Amino acid sequence: MLGDEHKHQPLSRDDARRLRREQSDAEYALWTQLRARRFLGLKFRRQHQMGPYIVDFCCIDRQLVIELDGSQHQDHVVYDENRTRWLNAAGFRVMRFWNHEVLLGMEDVLNRVANFLKK
């Protein structure tokens, strides 16, 4: 994960590439479900740069961002809130899941995403 030094400076494409290489187990598991239009025929991107941020997963067509949070996110609440506000202002809806939700309940996570997209 990116350290605190990246909280206030824009992230680069190189940062996004590094995050794709260093993905967590939960990110890998969810990506296997979302990639190649496997989920509802939608195109998702992973570790995608959006303005000054890199989001875990996004579906541009449906203006949806999916973020996976591990325990380190408890220390970055304000940063995450600011990031969500920025993404919302850019027209994107944000869903957040804990890593353990993905690893222990993938079907539930995918059902929640599908239901969210129906709104």
C-alpha positions in Angstrom: 0.0 0.0 0.0 1.1 3.6 -0.5 2.4 5.2 2.6 1.3 8.4 4.2 3.6 10.5 2.0 1.1 9.9 -0.9 -1.9 11.3 1.0 -1.4 14.8 -0.4 0.3 14.4 -3.7 -1.1 13.1 -6.9 -0.5 9.5 -7.8 1.0 8.5 -11.1 0.4 5.8 -13.6 3.6 4.1 -12.3 1.9 4.0 -8.8 -1.2 2.4 -10.4 1.0 -0.2 -12.2 2.8 -1.0 -8.9 -0.5 -1.4 -7.1 -1.7 -3.9 -9.8 1.5 -5.9 -9.3 1.2 -5.8 -5.5 -2.6 -6.5 -5.2 -4.0 -8.0 -2.0 -5.6 -11.4 -1.9 -9.0 -9.8 -1.7 -8.3 -7.6 -4.7 -7.1 -10.6 -6.7 -10.2 -12.6 -5.7 -12.6 -9.8 -6.7 -10.7 -9.0 -9.9 -11.1 -12.6 -11.1 -14.8 -12.1 -10.8 -14.9 -8.7 -12.5 -12.3 -8.9 -15.3 -13.1 -9.7 -18.9 -16.7 -8.6 -18.6 -17.4 -11.7 -16.4 -19.7 -9.7 -14.1 -23.0 -8.6 -15.7 -21.1 -8.1 -19.0 -19.6 -4.8 -17.6 -16.1 -3.6 -18.2 -14.2 -3.0 -15.0 -10.7 -1.5 -14.6 -8.5 -2.1 -11.6 -6.1 0.3 -9.9 -7.4 3.0 -12.2 -6.2 6.6 -11.9 -9.0 9.1 -11.5 -7.9 12.6 -11.0 -5.4 12.7 -8.0 -6.5 9.2 -6.9 -6.2 5.6 -7.8 -9.3 3.5 -7.2 -9.3 -0.2 -6.7 -12.0 -1.0 -9.3 -14.2 1.1 -11.5 -16.8 0.7 -14.1 -16.7 3.9 -16.2 -20.0 3.1 -18.1 -22.0 2.7 -14.8 -20.0 5.4 -12.9 -19.2 2.9 -10.1 -16.1 2.7 -8.0 -15.5 -0.3 -5.7 -13.0 0.1 -2.9 -11.6 -2.7 -0.8 -10.4 -1.8 2.7 -8.1 -3.6 5.0 -7.2 -2.7 8.5 -4.9 0.1 7.4 -7.9 2.1 6.2 -9.0 2.6 9.8 -6.0 5.0 10.0 -7.1 6.9 6.8 -10.7 7.7 7.5 -10.4 11.4 6.7 -8.4 10.7 3.5 -11.0 8.1 2.4 -13.9 10.5 3.1 -12.2 13.3 1.1 -11.6 10.8 -1.7 -15.2 9.6 -1.7 -16.4 13.2 -1.8 -14.1 13.9 -4.8 -15.4 10.8 -6.6 -19.0 11.7 -5.9 -18.5 15.2 -7.2 -17.0 13.6 -10.4 -20.3 11.7 -10.8 -19.2 8.3 -9.4 -20.9 6.3 -6.8 -18.6 4.5 -4.4 -19.1 1.1 -2.7 -16.7 0.0 0.0 -16.1 -3.5 1.2 -13.7 -4.9 3.9 -11.2 -7.4 2.5 -12.6 -10.2 4.7 -16.1 -9.6 3.2 -14.7 -10.4 -0.2 -12.6 -13.4 0.9 -15.3 -15.0 3.0 -18.5 -13.9 1.2 -17.8 -13.3 -2.5 -21.3 -14.2 -3.6 -22.8 -11.7 -1.1 -20.5 -9.0 -2.3 -21.4 -9.6 -5.9 -25.1 -9.6 -5.1 -24.7 -6.3 -3.2 -22.9 -4.8 -6.2 -25.6 -6.1 -8.6 -28.4 -4.7 -6.4 -26.6 -1.4 -6.1 -26.3 -1.1 -9.9 -30.1 -1.5 -10.1 -30.7 1.7 -8.2 
